Amino acid sequence: MIMIDQSKRLSEPLRWTRAGRIAVIAVAICLAGTAIGLGIYAALGGFSEPARAGCIEFTFASTTGGARLHACGAKARRLCISPEQNPQIADDLREACRRAGYATGGAGITGG
């Protein structure tokens, strides 16, 4: 029969071996160390690069999640001249242009 001594096995607590306990502790220490290391790295700004001079860069919501806009030089100037052509990101675009030192056209203009 398949169920012989099944209730006895279920009623007894699991028994950890010394090797099993050491393995679980080692994995927990590695995970904690990794989490602490990533936290410190993120706090020191390790995941982001400062925008280069003459470049605009920001992240915005899109239909597939977060999207990133990065433009430098002539392309950045073209985007900053007419931010109202991108109504979903116009406010963020104006702010990125201001930080990069580009003049923005149509500041405060709302479509309608």
Rosetta constraint file for C-alpha pairs under 8 A:
AtomPair CA 5 CA 9 HARMONIC 6.37 0.50
AtomPair CA 6 CA 10 HARMONIC 6.26 0.50
AtomPair CA 7 CA 11 HARMONIC 6.08 0.50
AtomPair CA 8 CA 12 HARMONIC 6.48 0.50
AtomPair CA 16 CA 20 HARMONIC 6.07 0.50
AtomPair CA 16 CA 21 HARMONIC 6.44 0.50
AtomPair CA 17 CA 21 HARMONIC 6.35 0.50
AtomPair CA 18 CA 22 HARMONIC 6.24 0.50
AtomPair CA 19 CA 23 HARMONIC 6.12 0.50
AtomPair CA 20 CA 24 HARMONIC 6.26 0.50
AtomPair CA 21 CA 25 HARMONIC 6.16 0.50
AtomPair CA 22 CA 26 HARMONIC 6.04 0.50
AtomPair CA 23 CA 27 HARMONIC 6.23 0.50
AtomPair CA 24 CA 28 HARMONIC 6.17 0.50
AtomPair CA 25 CA 29 HARMONIC 6.15 0.50
AtomPair CA 26 CA 30 HARMONIC 6.24 0.50
AtomPair CA 27 CA 31 HARMONIC 6.18 0.50
AtomPair CA 28 CA 32 HARMONIC 6.10 0.50
AtomPair CA 29 CA 33 HARMONIC 6.02 0.50
AtomPair CA 30 CA 34 HARMONIC 6.11 0.50
AtomPair CA 31 CA 35 HARMONIC 6.16 0.50
AtomPair CA 32 CA 36 HARMONIC 6.15 0.50
AtomPair CA 33 CA 37 HARMONIC 6.03 0.50
AtomPair CA 34 CA 38 HARMONIC 6.11 0.50
AtomPair CA 35 CA 39 HARMONIC 6.09 0.50
AtomPair CA 36 CA 40 HARMONIC 6.25 0.50
AtomPair CA 37 CA 41 HARMONIC 6.15 0.50
AtomPair CA 38 CA 42 HARMONIC 6.04 0.50
AtomPair CA 39 CA 43 HARMONIC 6.07 0.50
AtomPair CA 40 CA 44 HARMONIC 6.22 0.50
AtomPair CA 41 CA 45 HARMONIC 6.54 0.50
AtomPair CA 41 CA 46 HARMONIC 5.22 0.50
AtomPair CA 41 CA 47 HARMONIC 7.48 0.50
AtomPair CA 42 CA 46 HARMONIC 5.27 0.50
AtomPair CA 42 CA 47 HARMONIC 5.91 0.50
AtomPair CA 45 CA 49 HARMONIC 7.82 0.50
AtomPair CA 51 CA 55 HARMONIC 6.17 0.50
AtomPair CA 51 CA 56 HARMONIC 6.79 0.50
AtomPair CA 51 CA 57 HARMONIC 6.52 0.50
AtomPair CA 53 CA 100 HARMONIC 6.85 0.50
AtomPair CA 54 CA 72 HARMONIC 5.71 0.50
AtomPair CA 54 CA 73 HARMONIC 5.76 0.50
AtomPair CA 54 CA 76 HARMONIC 7.65 0.50
AtomPair CA 54 CA 100 HARMONIC 6.03 0.50
AtomPair CA 54 CA 101 HARMONIC 7.68 0.50
AtomPair CA 55 CA 70 HARMONIC 7.10 0.50
AtomPair CA 55 CA 71 HARMONIC 5.56 0.50
AtomPair CA 55 CA 72 HARMONIC 4.06 0.50
AtomPair CA 55 CA 73 HARMONIC 6.48 0.50
AtomPair CA 55 CA 76 HARMONIC 6.40 0.50
AtomPair CA 55 CA 100 HARMONIC 6.33 0.50
AtomPair CA 56 CA 69 HARMONIC 7.65 0.50
AtomPair CA 56 CA 70 HARMONIC 5.73 0.50
AtomPair CA 56 CA 71 HARMONIC 5.43 0.50
AtomPair CA 56 CA 72 HARMONIC 6.34 0.50
AtomPair CA 56 CA 76 HARMONIC 6.28 0.50
AtomPair CA 56 CA 96 HARMONIC 5.55 0.50
AtomPair CA 56 CA 97 HARMONIC 6.11 0.50
AtomPair CA 56 CA 99 HARMONIC 7.92 0.50
AtomPair CA 56 CA 100 HARMONIC 6.08 0.50
AtomPair CA 57 CA 68 HARMONIC 7.20 0.50
AtomPair CA 57 CA 69 HARMONIC 5.44 0.50
AtomPair CA 57 CA 70 HARMONIC 4.40 0.50
AtomPair CA 57 CA 71 HARMONIC 6.60 0.50
AtomPair CA 57 CA 96 HARMONIC 6.44 0.50
AtomPair CA 58 CA 68 HARMONIC 5.78 0.50
AtomPair CA 58 CA 69 HARMONIC 5.50 0.50
AtomPair CA 58 CA 70 HARMONIC 6.83 0.50
AtomPair CA 58 CA 92 HARMONIC 7.44 0.50
AtomPair CA 58 CA 93 HARMONIC 7.79 0.50
AtomPair CA 58 CA 96 HARMONIC 6.81 0.50
AtomPair CA 59 CA 66 HARMONIC 6.55 0.50
AtomPair CA 59 CA 67 HARMONIC 5.56 0.50
AtomPair CA 59 CA 68 HARMONIC 4.31 0.50
AtomPair CA 59 CA 69 HARMONIC 6.23 0.50
AtomPair CA 60 CA 66 HARMONIC 5.67 0.50
AtomPair CA 60 CA 67 HARMONIC 5.40 0.50
AtomPair CA 60 CA 68 HARMONIC 6.31 0.50
AtomPair CA 60 CA 69 HARMONIC 7.82 0.50
AtomPair CA 60 CA 89 HARMONIC 7.13 0.50
AtomPair CA 60 CA 92 HARMONIC 7.87 0.50
AtomPair CA 61 CA 65 HARMONIC 5.87 0.50
AtomPair CA 61 CA 66 HARMONIC 4.70 0.50
AtomPair CA 61 CA 67 HARMONIC 6.07 0.50
AtomPair CA 62 CA 66 HARMONIC 5.61 0.50
AtomPair CA 62 CA 67 HARMONIC 5.91 0.50
AtomPair CA 71 CA 75 HARMONIC 5.82 0.50
AtomPair CA 71 CA 76 HARMONIC 4.90 0.50
AtomPair CA 72 CA 76 HARMONIC 4.91 0.50
AtomPair CA 72 CA 77 HARMONIC 7.86 0.50
AtomPair CA 73 CA 77 HARMONIC 6.36 0.50
AtomPair CA 74 CA 78 HARMONIC 6.11 0.50
AtomPair CA 75 CA 79 HARMONIC 6.28 0.50
AtomPair CA 76 CA 80 HARMONIC 6.14 0.50
AtomPair CA 76 CA 97 HARMONIC 7.90 0.50
AtomPair CA 77 CA 81 HARMONIC 6.11 0.50
AtomPair CA 77 CA 102 HARMONIC 6.75 0.50
AtomPair CA 78 CA 82 HARMONIC 6.98 0.50
AtomPair CA 79 CA 83 HARMONIC 5.96 0.50
AtomPair CA 79 CA 93 HARMONIC 7.93 0.50
AtomPair CA 80 CA 93 HARMONIC 7.09 0.50
AtomPair CA 80 CA 94 HARMONIC 6.76 0.50
AtomPair CA 80 CA 97 HARMONIC 5.93 0.50
AtomPair CA 80 CA 102 HARMONIC 6.69 0.50
AtomPair CA 80 CA 103 HARMONIC 6.72 0.50
AtomPair CA 80 CA 104 HARMONIC 4.96 0.50
AtomPair CA 80 CA 105 HARMONIC 6.75 0.50
AtomPair CA 81 CA 103 HARMONIC 7.00 0.50
AtomPair CA 81 CA 104 HARMONIC 5.08 0.50
AtomPair CA 81 CA 105 HARMONIC 4.68 0.50
AtomPair CA 81 CA 106 HARMONIC 7.72 0.50
AtomPair CA 82 CA 104 HARMONIC 6.94 0.50
AtomPair CA 82 CA 105 HARMONIC 5.40 0.50
AtomPair CA 82 CA 106 HARMONIC 6.50 0.50
AtomPair CA 83 CA 87 HARMONIC 7.24 0.50
AtomPair CA 83 CA 89 HARMONIC 7.90 0.50
AtomPair CA 83 CA 90 HARMONIC 5.05 0.50
AtomPair CA 83 CA 91 HARMONIC 7.95 0.50
AtomPair CA 83 CA 93 HARMONIC 6.38 0.50
AtomPair CA 83 CA 94 HARMONIC 6.62 0.50
AtomPair CA 83 CA 104 HARMONIC 7.21 0.50
AtomPair CA 83 CA 105 HARMONIC 6.97 0.50
AtomPair CA 83 CA 106 HARMONIC 7.05 0.50
AtomPair CA 84 CA 90 HARMONIC 5.69 0.50
AtomPair CA 84 CA 106 HARMONIC 6.74 0.50
AtomPair CA 84 CA 109 HARMONIC 7.69 0.50
AtomPair CA 84 CA 110 HARMONIC 7.83 0.50
AtomPair CA 84 CA 111 HARMONIC 7.92 0.50
AtomPair CA 85 CA 90 HARMONIC 7.74 0.50
AtomPair CA 86 CA 90 HARMONIC 5.59 0.50
AtomPair CA 89 CA 93 HARMONIC 5.90 0.50
AtomPair CA 90 CA 94 HARMONIC 6.08 0.50
AtomPair CA 91 CA 95 HARMONIC 6.34 0.50
AtomPair CA 92 CA 96 HARMONIC 6.20 0.50
AtomPair CA 93 CA 97 HARMONIC 6.09 0.50
AtomPair CA 94 CA 98 HARMONIC 6.11 0.50
AtomPair CA 94 CA 104 HARMONIC 6.32 0.50
AtomPair CA 94 CA 107 HARMONIC 7.38 0.50
AtomPair CA 95 CA 99 HARMONIC 6.27 0.50
AtomPair CA 96 CA 100 HARMONIC 6.25 0.50
AtomPair CA 97 CA 101 HARMONIC 6.11 0.50
AtomPair CA 97 CA 102 HARMONIC 5.05 0.50
AtomPair CA 97 CA 103 HARMONIC 6.90 0.50
AtomPair CA 97 CA 104 HARMONIC 6.78 0.50
AtomPair CA 98 CA 102 HARMONIC 5.72 0.50
AtomPair CA 98 CA 103 HARMONIC 6.79 0.50
AtomPair CA 98 CA 104 HARMONIC 7.47 0.50
